[in-house]
Amino acid sequence: MRTKCVTSVLLGLTIALTVVGCAVGPNFKPPPPPVTNAYTFQALPSTTQATGVAGGEAQRFQFGLDLSGQWWTLFGSPRLDALIQEAMARYPDIAAQQAALRAAEENTRAEKGVFFPQIQGTGSYQREKVSGASIGPGFPGFITSVYQAAVDVSYAFDVFGGERRVLEGLKAQAQAQNFQLEASYLTLTSNVASTAIQLASLGDQIAATQEIIAIEDKQLDFIRRRFEAGSQTRADVLQQQSHLASVRATLPGLQQQRAAAEHQLAVLTGHFPREAASPDFTLSDLKLPQDLPVSLPSSLVAQRPDIQAQEALMHQASAAVGVATANLLPQLTLSGSVGDESLHSGNLFQPDSAVWNVAAGITQPLFEGGTLRAKRRAAVDTYDQASAQYRLTVLKAFQNVADTLTALEHDAQALNAEYDALSTAQTSLDLIQKQYDAGAVNYVSLLSAQQTYQQARLAYVKAVASRYIDTVTLFQALGGGWWNRSDPGTLHTAAADAIARTHTNQAGRFP
């Protein structure tokens, strides 16, 4: 008898598992890529302007060429490569994002359990006094013990797909977290590279300033000697002293900027500022990448992790609409229990102690004061919000690329102009210095030439650094080539899906 009961319960659950209705709510479709074939309104030159100095090489835009997953190696600096690898291994935010991804994946696995029967074993012992009046008039009361052991089985029909939409939303959330992790990798590697370049630039600016200070100090000694000889005025000495003091006053600011860059680089590599050795970077240690892979506009959407993360959030919002819709419809459950009940523990598993029950239930919301319908409308509004945020993310991504592409061309032009300015200032200073030594010009002319040279020298260093930093910014704007990298914790399946979707949606329209 007990076997037949158990069979009946399991048969009912098996039927329940096979009777699955359709999932209500919208079926999410990834937005197609935008219909545009260029990043900027005006056509970009294929090659930037060249200047005959280190860091002044022409850069070639190679549209359609894939970006390396380890783009930082293009700068040819083993020291930079080591810093980035250390940062990826030690930076706490990466560990935090990885933990968040694991949590999202476990939540997805947990939700899958609702599609299986929920089976629980129970056992109980109860000592109680029973009133005889509950049995019959005049029946004496008595004290008894009740022993129970049972297996409870229940299953909720997902007739309208509410739980499937919940699972769909959790999968989308995990995918969003996966792309957020990759975005964190991209931000981290870009920050390390930019900070290292800034550190090199500040080091060169400090070295140039110290060199200028040494020259100006010698100039002050020369003017003092001429003053003592009677060929210079006291005003000339004071002017030179004032100029030298002004140049020296710029040095602490540069040194503070360098210290801040060192501290930032230490934190990015997972160290306290006082624990990390200061990397002695110079711009001459870096090689300016000359061939710049530039993704086609039709591929950018799939290659930017921030866009992919926002698309996944949009998918999650779509699934939430399905959940809210299913909550308006009937919920069907089936449950059963098989066990034993006896007044004596020794008789608990005897044939005559068997008990069982099978129950089915349906729940249909009849009146909720408009709560469920309002929640569904809110879910639709949240989806509209996510869709608008997706479009904004795409627009900003294209803006990032367009800004950086034009900046690289303008950086090349600026460096060429700064190099010409520096060369002219150097030639002018040398000539006026000779004229001053010969007494042909006054000190004011020399001072003006010195100031022009100093400004040109520092502006030149900054112009060189801008080319390196904007190259890093371009690689970041293009997504960092994560689909070509296989570091632990980075994307694999999502990458393949995203790239495949790019090629199948070429004719799509921007939502």
Secondary structure by P-SEA (a helix, b strand, c coil): caaaaaaaaaaaaaaaaacccccccccccccccccccccccccccccccccccccccbbbbbccbbbbcccccccccaaaaaaaaaaaaccaaaaaaaaaaaaaaaaaaaaaccccbbbbbbbbbbbbbbbccccccccccccbbbbbbbbbbbbbbcccaaaaaaaaaaaaaaaaaaaaaaaaaaaaaaaaaaaaaaaaaaaaaaaaaaaaaaaaaaaaaaaaaaaaaccccaaaaaaaaaaaaaaaaaaaaaaaaaaaaaaaaaaaacccccccccccccccccccccbbbbccccccccccaaaaaaaaaaaaaaaaaaaaaaaabbbbbbbccccccccccccccccccccccccccccccccccaaaaaaaaaaaaaaaaaaaaaaaaaaaaaaaaaaaaaaaaaaaaaaaaaaaaaaaaaaaaaaaaaaaaaccccaaaaaaaaaaaaaaaaaaaaaaaaaaaaaaaaaaaaccccccccccccccaaaaaaaaaaaaacccccc
